[in-house]
Amino acid sequence: MIYKTENLTTASIGYALDAANLRHQAIASNIANVNTVGYVPQQVSFARQMEQMQTMFEQSASSDTVDFSHMKLQLEPMLNAQGAPAKVELDAEVAAMAQNAVHYQALVKGLSRHYAILASAMTDGKK
């Protein structure tokens, strides 16, 4: 059970880091193309990611490993209520980038702490 929890934690944080990286790329692309005529802004759907993870957890409930490698993170077009491409708002995109950067840093810190706990458990067992 402990092995499965450790594997799940590592895989989940890794997947969240991949999602934050893709989100950062989408936001950067949106900012770079703020004045480009015909550009369709992109986003990463958090709700779709959570649905994929929920399905993944339910399917792996009986196994000892969790594999997120077949889950695909995808960019989606940002559309307005009429289904047309949304207008890129520079201030909103810059704020989203700052928020995503903080989120990414928190994930890296969490993963670092997780590995520190594992390292501590391994070294204390040798004393």
VOVEX-452162 format. One record per residue (C-alpha): x negated, y, z. Coordinates in nm, 2 decimals. Layout:
N
       px       py       pz
        X        Y        Z
...
//
This chain:
127
       px       py       pz
     0.00     0.00     0.00
    -0.28     0.24     0.08
    -0.45     0.17    -0.25
    -0.13     0.25    -0.44
    -0.08     0.57    -0.24
    -0.44     0.68    -0.32
    -0.40     0.59    -0.69
    -0.07     0.77    -0.71
    -0.21     1.08    -0.55
    -0.51     1.10    -0.78
    -0.30     1.03    -1.09
    -0.04     1.28    -0.99
    -0.28     1.56    -0.93
    -0.47     1.48    -1.25
    -0.15     1.49    -1.45
    -0.06     1.82    -1.28
    -0.40     1.96    -1.37
    -0.36     1.86    -1.73
    -0.01     2.03    -1.73
    -0.16     2.35    -1.58
    -0.44     2.35    -1.84
    -0.19     2.31    -2.13
     0.03     2.58    -1.98
    -0.27     2.81    -1.96
    -0.35     2.75    -2.33
     0.02     2.82    -2.43
     0.02     3.15    -2.23
    -0.31     3.25    -2.38
    -0.18     3.18    -2.73
     0.14     3.38    -2.65
    -0.07     3.68    -2.53
    -0.31     3.66    -2.83
    -0.01     3.67    -3.07
     0.20     3.93    -2.89
     0.21     4.15    -3.20
     0.21     3.88    -3.47
     0.53     3.89    -3.68
     0.71     3.55    -3.70
     0.51     3.40    -3.41
     0.71     3.15    -3.20
     0.60     3.17    -2.84
     0.52     2.84    -2.67
     0.58     2.70    -2.32
     0.53     2.38    -2.13
     0.86     2.25    -1.98
     0.82     2.18    -1.61
     1.16     2.01    -1.59
     1.08     1.76    -1.87
     0.75     1.68    -1.69
     0.93     1.61    -1.37
     1.18     1.38    -1.54
     0.89     1.19    -1.70
     0.72     1.15    -1.36
     1.04     1.04    -1.20
     1.09     0.77    -1.46
     0.72     0.67    -1.42
     0.75     0.63    -1.05
     1.07     0.42    -1.08
     0.91     0.19    -1.33
     0.59     0.15    -1.13
     0.76     0.08    -0.80
     0.66    -0.28    -0.81
     0.31    -0.25    -0.95
    -0.01    -0.16    -0.77
    -0.12     0.10    -1.02
     0.02     0.42    -1.18
    -0.08     0.51    -1.53
     0.01     0.85    -1.67
    -0.19     0.80    -1.99
     0.11     0.73    -2.21
     0.30     1.04    -2.08
     0.26     1.32    -2.33
     0.25     1.69    -2.23
     0.41     1.89    -2.50
     0.44     2.25    -2.60
     0.79     2.36    -2.67
     0.91     2.68    -2.85
     1.04     2.96    -2.63
     1.39     3.03    -2.76
     1.64     3.30    -2.66
     2.01     3.23    -2.60
     2.09     3.24    -2.97
     1.82     2.98    -3.05
     1.59     3.23    -3.22
     1.23     3.27    -3.11
     1.20     3.47    -2.79
     1.01     3.80    -2.79
     0.67     3.78    -2.61
     0.67     4.01    -2.32
     0.31     4.09    -2.24
     0.36     4.18    -1.87
     0.56     3.86    -1.81
     0.29     3.65    -1.98
     0.00     3.80    -1.79
     0.19     3.74    -1.46
     0.26     3.38    -1.57
    -0.11     3.34    -1.65
    -0.21     3.47    -1.30
     0.04     3.24    -1.13
    -0.08     2.94    -1.33
    -0.44     3.02    -1.25
    -0.36     3.02    -0.87
    -0.16     2.70    -0.92
    -0.46     2.54    -1.10
    -0.70     2.65    -0.82
    -0.47     2.50    -0.56
    -0.45     2.17    -0.74
    -0.83     2.16    -0.77
    -0.86     2.24    -0.40
    -0.61     1.97    -0.31
    -0.79     1.71    -0.52
    -1.12     1.81    -0.37
    -0.97     1.77    -0.02
    -0.83     1.43    -0.11
    -1.17     1.31    -0.22
    -1.33     1.45     0.09
    -1.09     1.25     0.30
    -1.17     0.93     0.11
    -1.54     1.00     0.14
    -1.50     1.06     0.51
    -1.31     0.73     0.55
    -1.58     0.54     0.37
    -1.88     0.69     0.56
    -1.72     0.66     0.90
    -1.66     0.30     0.84
    -2.04     0.24     0.81
    -2.12     0.39     1.15
//
